[in-house]
Amino acid sequence: MNTRNLQQVIRSIPTSDGAGVKLRRSLGHAPNLRLDPFLLFDEFSSEKADDYTAGFPDHPHRGFETVTYMLDGHMLHEDHLGSRGDLRSGGAQWMTAGRGIIHSEIPQQQSGRMRGFQLWINLPAREKMKPAAYRDIPPEAIPRVTLAGRVEVKVIAGVLTVDAQTIAGPIHGISTEPLFLDVRLSAGASFAQPLPAGHNAFLYPYEGRLGVGASDERRALAAHEAGILSTADVVERLEVSAEDGAAAFLLLAARPLREPVVQYGPFVMNSRDEIEQAIVDYQNGQLV
């Protein structure tokens, strides 16, 4: 089986969002830095309360999905439809904004470490106006697999393939067929995973440094960098190793939509007319 290589590196940049939450943004910090169907990827990590306690007060979305995955901390989600979700360390939330939602994400701690990620995944045109939906995933619902060679994998979405066996995560049945793995490597350990033909994929090391690709073409990827992988029309595998000590990274892959993307802040549609309608609907209180 051929191996996918590291094709592009997108360095994350410090920025802030919401009511001043400090974070690092890689995918999405410029319109040309997306990877279909992935629109945006943020990492937030701080032990300073002033960096996160203001949270993300009420804000709208339309036309895509948001995935929040917490490593450390406690975040409360509420929306204008009456939904409420309690996101704790090790848990995740998969939200389909669809035709529209107005929600808030507010930290429930005044001290300690707040660390996690948020990913935006585009919806196909035919699904952009479907009703909003949620999947709150507690830590115990996320499979955790220990592999030979001192490797631990959490399967948030999609399927992990190990020795001809498969371990499925709690998220499935989504049009873009996403794969979302959290992988921890001990010093010197390596990890391999088949990737579906045609799927776009990227890596994001949040601790340590990775070597990516076959041994004769291996490239380094540092923490807080999004590494875009080469694409292929056949099933190929990813090969990753921990360099200079232990490492931890996220692996994300999905089927590209190959549709026009028109974005205006929290609205992502296929045409300018649809964006203008989203703005009007929001202003008139008719987003949903």
Secondary structure by P-SEA (a helix, b strand, c coil): cccccccbbbbbbbbccccccccccccccccccccccccbbbbbbbcccccccccccccccccbbbbbbbcbbbbbbbcccbbbbbbcccbbbbbcccccccbbbbbcccccccccbbbbbbbccccccccbbbbbbccccbbbbbcccbbbbbbccbbbbcccbbbbccccccccbbbbbbbbbcccbbbbbbbccccccccccccbbbbbccccbbbbbcccbbbbbbbcccbbbbbbbbccccbbbbbbbbbbcccbbbbccccccccaaaaaaaaaaaaacccc
